[in-house]
Each structure stands twice: as C-alpha cells, then as structure tokens.
C-alpha cells in the first residue's frame, strides 16, 4: 500500500444522498455562529461535506478479522456485513496481487500503529473492476483490552472530483468578468466575486451579510428581494431580470440584467440563491438607439403611406399631424402662407417671413382645443394670449423665432415656459420644434411640434425626423397648391366652353348635364351647345373629342368655337360638319395646315428629309359630333352626324327609338361627305343627344347601353308601361336626373354630356307670313301688313320702328333681288322679321358719304334693331332683323333721331 498524509485535498462535487447518523455533527459550523453551537447540534438538518464524499467505516478485531461493517462500507465496497464479518479484510476486498502487502500492513496496524494510505479494492461497478480507497486506520481496544482497529475509507475518485470541482468553481467565481453573488437562505449575501465588488466599490469581504437594500434604491431593492424569495421558495430560475440603480460615486443610472437560481446541498436541501449580474447599460443604450431608429423609420414609412393621399391642402396638413401626434410629439400645428393659398406666387412678406399665414390644422394628444404653444412668437401675444384658431389668419413679428425660421428655412427650438407663469397648457410644454416647410426651394409654411414636460426631450435625430416629415408634407402641399391652381384654371376653361346654366331656345325646353370622367380634374373633351339661329331657329350640338384631360378640352374649345362661327353663317348641318372636319384635320399640324397630309401619316420635313415620326410637333385630333337645326315654325329638324351615337326621339304615346341618321366618319378623318336628314317633330316630342360615355363602358356593350337609355326614357318615373317622358307630367330636369341615376354613370372611364330638348313649336298665332309681288306697291303693302300684325299682338310700341325697317328690307329686295317677295314676322322671346327674295347677292353694309343719296338703309337697320343678317336659301336669300320686346323701359334710339344721325 502507498501512504498519503492526512488532510488530503477536499473534493468539491456532491455525491450520494444518504447521511449516516455519525455525520450529523461532523460538519464545521460557521465561525460567526459559534455562540449558538448547541442550537446547531439540536436543530440543524442533515447535510454536510459527507453528503458529497461517502465515508465508509469498519472495525478489525484482535485477530485481524473484520468485527464491524457499516452500511456505508457495504455501499462503497459492494459487500454486505454477512459476507465480510469474521473474514480477513485483505482476503475480503483486496485484489490478489496486493494481498501480501496488505497482510503486512494489517499486522502493523494490530501492533498499535496509526496508518493512512491508499488501498486498492475490488469494485465491480467500475469498468476496470477495482478502485482506490483512502483508508485511515486508528488503533483501538476491545472490551477486554486487546488490540483492535477502527478504519475509515473514502473512494479516492470522489475526493479528486470534489477537488477539481472546487478548483473550477473558484476559477469561474474569481476570474469571470461577470458579477457573481451568493445569497443565503436569510437573503443576506454570503459571497461575491471581484467583478461584483468592483462595480459597487467595496472590498469583497464587506459584502458578507449585506442585503439588497444596502446596494440598491428602495424600489429596485424590494423587487430584487421579492425575486430572491420567489426563487428560493419555488426553485424556478429567473433570467434577465432588469435592475436599475447607480454605482457608488457615479451620477449615471446603470442597468443590470440579473439571473437567479437556487443552490442545493448534496442531499437536495436548499442552501441559498446564486446570481449572475451583467451590466447592460451600454447594450440597453444601443438597443434604445436602434429602437429609436426603427421607430423613426417606421414613422417615415407611415408618413410616406399617409401623407399626400389627397390633392387638398387642408387634408394634407391634417395627414401630417395624424402621423406626428402622438407618435412623435404631443401636439402640433401647420401654418401656410395665405398668399400661396390664394394663388399668388410671391405674396408680400414671403422673403422676410412676415407675410400672413393661415392655420390650416392643429392636433393634440393632451388637450381638446388649440393651445398657445409655439404661438409665443405671435404678434401681440402678451396683450392677447388667446391661441390661434384653425382657419385664423395671422402673422409673426420680424424678430420672432418663427419668422426667423421662415426667413432662413432653418429649424428653431423654442424652449417651454416656466410652469409658474400660468396654469395653461402652454406652461407645461418642454420644448417646441419650429420647422419651416420647404418645397422646391420655396418655404410654403411652418410646422410646429411640441412635447410636454415629462416626455423625452427632442434630440438631433428628432430634429432630422421633423425636417423630413415637414419636407414630405411640404412637397405634397405644394403639389396640392399647384394642382388647385391648375384645376381652377382648367375649370375656368371648361366652364367657359360650356353653356352657362340651362340655355333657352324658341320652341324648345332645354335641359342638360355634364359629368366629367375624372372627378379630380373635371376637364374633358365632351361638349354640348345650344345656338340661336336667325328666324327663331335653334342649333343643337353634342360632340366628343377623343382623349381626356386638358389637351382634349383645348381641342374641344377650338371645335366648339368653330361650330358657333359656322352656325352663325347659317350653313346647312352637313356643310357645318364638312367645315368642322377640315378644321379638325388642321388642329394637330403646325400652323393648322394639313394640305397634302393624310390623317395618321402626316410627315414633317427636317433638314430637307421627310420624317414619319411626328409625335413631337403633330397630333391627330379625332372627334364625333351630331348637329341638328330645329325650326319651331315648320316643326322640322335637320340632322347631320359625324360618327356620333344616334339621337333618341320619344314622340307622345310612343316608345323611344333611335333615329336613323347616317353616321358618317368622325371629324378629322376627312375624305367623305356628310349626309343629312330632315324629320318633322310633333309638339311634346322629346329629343335626346348624348355622348358615348352615357351608354358605353367596360361593363356593357354599346348596344346594351342604348337599350338601357331607351328603357330609361320610356319610364322615367319607374311606371309600368306607357311613357311619361314626352308628356307634361314630369319636368325635363327630372327626366335628366332619372336617366343619369338609371344608367351606369359612375364608371369614370369617359366624360358624359346629355342634352335633352322637348319640342314646343310656335303657334300659328305667333307667325305672320305673306307673299308679295315684285312691284313697287309691295313696299306700302308690307308696311300695312306689319302694322296690322303688331297691333293684333299688342306690340304698338314696335309699330313705327318695324314699319321703317320692313320698308327698307322690301325696298332692297325689289332693287337688288329677283322674283316673288316673302315677308314673315315671328313673335316669341323677341320679334323677328324676315324678307325672302330670289336673288343670290348677299346685302353688304357700307358707310355712305355725305353726298350720297342712298346706301344708308342697312345702316339704319343696324342702328334700330337688336341684330340683323342674311342667309342663303335653296331658292335665293333671306334678310332679317330682330327687335327686343317692349318691357316698359326705353329699348333703343328713336327712329327719327337714328335717321337724322345718318347725315
């Protein structure tokens, strides 16, 4: 056997679970509790170093044989008492190769020598089949005074494992950069490592016996103590518990992450709580920085999605505040330059920041109404502390921070006022960011963001975020401003190209509707017009320029102007469309020339070469149009069509039908003549002219739309059978509304124009018509007929003027015309006189010289009438004049004075 001195290194790892009665008092008590040793002996539960190293004991008798065998010996050596008592210990459990040496050792022991050494023994539980035990032999005597021995044995591997574990624990506990600590069951510190001691600035030995309240503020100490008690009672570990406090001598708040777990003895008895504390202040600060960046990015992403969804100034300003409050600040406002809102490019005071502003939006998460927060810069704030209301126009003084921000386009910080100044919310503000709203190098307004006291103060990142939010909103607001300006201009153009209100016409009740396909711009290429022609006739026009937007509206305006000009020339409908076709072909070419060019293949000459691609300078304009002229005397209407949907006619008591008007080609195509038809329209008939947007969309075909239109006109009030559209039961306005509500008019694909006319021809009592021979006496006869007719109508005030002008026209017909003369008087909203003759020479007005005896007749007609003119007829020409009906007020120059004024 090899010997080893007593006091071998103590193992660290606990093994086993059974404690012998002899080991209950063998553990060393704590030095601080020596005074209560008796209490420890009486009440201490089992558990000591012997729980980790299993100590076996047995006794040898005077004969050298085993006299006593403990249960621990049986457990360690794997032999029961019955197997070994009375036997030689060497033969019982020492391997054969070591038995001779063992016999000599036992002999020495029985001679009364104390012995300690390593003894090999059989151990079937190990892979090698044997183990090494450290044995301590103490000489003893039996009851007869004979030599005996008491032996204590411990497995060497258990001692070495405990020694290794203790060394490892010491290394980790002492050298770790993390803070380790150990609390006892009384929640007092038993031990801390150097890292923990360094944080709190005390030597490690001074922490023994301290509590959490000796190290942390009360609130945090209470939390840690409760956590320690919970872990000690439940045995469940606690990880990453945040603890906030201050290290001694440092004003900075520190943050630690603490993990706790319960410690047990070898027998499973709780002996305390161990913990690991990590300083995560830097990591927490980095996490907060990263969270702030993520929050700002999320806010910018939300701003990109929510700001600028509408081309409305006020809505865009409110969208900015919806994003900023309360995610970024507690309250905010937006002021925009009043001049820019009104359409001025550079309102007075824009450069120096003193121009008038209008508050367009305000939002607050801490109040129900406007607050004087950034308004401390406002003029007369001291005398008038009331906050600026939404919609109020105001200005900032030149030397104020707000005006300086507007002037320099730089962010300014307005500190909050002292809370002792007033009890109003403005005194509770921590600070305000005054951010100019800059778009395209132009300041359009001012945004103010405020945080109340107690909130995190604005930092540099917040300033940058505020600038970005304001810039995004400024661009959207400037776009909305520009759009509003262009939209207003486009509306002015569009409205100037359409008849104002419901136009009036002789013998017709008119109702019309215009629905733009794009509700945002309200500008399109559809148009309708009602043009008064001589003889109380009326031209009805509906057209559609292919395309949408401002370009189509401009082309439509040109065509509409051309239509009115051609209509005043009193051309036939087919001739009007032919002339329009020529005009449309010339719209897309420079200078309006289209000679030698075919639509769709116009060529340009560049450097002497023809270029097929002319999209930069030319554009093909195509349009459809239907043109109708109605004569209320004859009740006949002449139609001509240029590729437009056919008119719909509803006669009294009949179903609506599509008129068979030759369609023709669209305007701008050219090459084909237009045809016209003449239709007699009975009184009460309803005529509907419209554009294809009313009857055609992606959801249904043109035929389906036409069928739906006819059905709507047949039963405008939803009645079963019969038709009320042409009757007197419903107004024409109601019919229009019914048609638009019945058909799909909200598809937004194309503009919609609807022109409806109900026919009410002139009665025979309102018409005077005579044929006169081509003889000098016809002049006097014409005067008599005119006088009698006017007197029968009760128009005595117009007799003298009418006689004079009729005499002039009939005289001209006799002098310059040919064939039979026809005189016709028409009474409606005005009085119209027409004189027909067979001559083709049109009258021409000229200024007569003082020595001329004639040539003043047409001058006289122009002076005394409301209007006059001439037009061709199939058999000659017609010269006419028009007089306003008397209304009790002077209607024009006296005929005698007018006649004298010619000389």
Helices and strands as residue ranges (DSSP letters): E 2-3, G 21-23, G 31-36, H 37-43, G 49-51, E 55-60, E 66-69, H 71-77, H 81-84, H 89-93, G 96-98, H 99-110, E 115-122, E 130-141, E 147-155, H 156-175, E 179-183, E 189-192, H 194-200, G 204-207, G 212-214, H 218-234, E 238-246, E 253-264, E 270-279, H 281-306, H 313-324, E 331-337, H 338-341, E 357-364, G 374-377, E 393-394, H 401-408, E 412-415, G 425-428, E 429-439, E 442-452, H 460-497, E 508-515, E 526-533, G 534-536, E 537-545, H 549-568, H 573-587, G 590-592, E 604-606, E 609-611, E 623-631, E 636-642, E 648-650, E 657-658, E 676-680, E 686-690, G 692-694, H 702-714, H 732-742, E 752-759, G 764-766, E 767-772, H 777-793, G 796-798, H 799-816, E 821-827, E 830-837, H 857-864, E 867-873, E 876-884, H 895-900
